[in-house]
Amino acid sequence: MSTLTVFLLVVWFFQRVLPVRGLLGLGVSTAAGAAFVFIPWLGFWIKSLAPNASIPMVGLLLAAILGRACNKSVFRPADWKAAWIFGAAASLMLYPSALGLGAFDTYSLGWPWLFHSVSIALFAGVGVASAVLLWLGNRFGYLLLLAGLGYLAGFQESTNFWDYVLDPLFGAVSLVALIAMAWRSRNPRPANPRGTTAP
């Protein structure tokens, strides 16, 4: 899963820097990404940089890559917004305590055999978030559902639920995306003389 995340990141990057678009661009970017990740460069494997990857992060990368290749959004603006809100909120719940802030490490909640009653709140919270999003027709709910199912199936080596729903990359991107959204809402682009938003 971690190597897949690095591969998808590289493919996503090549999609944006190479001049080829559409499905041909996807093929070229995939080939370039495979060569970049799975061939050692000067004796160094790029894939060795693979971070821990969450299921939502992989899903978001796939949505971005396929959307660009097909020139059609897999995720709508509301879906992306839900992803960034969830990622930012979960990051603020997890990472400060993991860095030693506070008396309790919330990462331990991901192991239900350590804190049965409290851990249930984490599992239930993600389950409820997934159900509400799906009920509202928000596609990010599918990624949360897959994260829960992946955990139950033991899809990754980790046995901690947090690792299935969140990773540092997802958290960092979510925080940056929310800051950018807040900035744009406070500083909208001016309208041109025809009354439409300037490009």
Beta strands, then each sheet from edge to edge (+ up, - down):
end
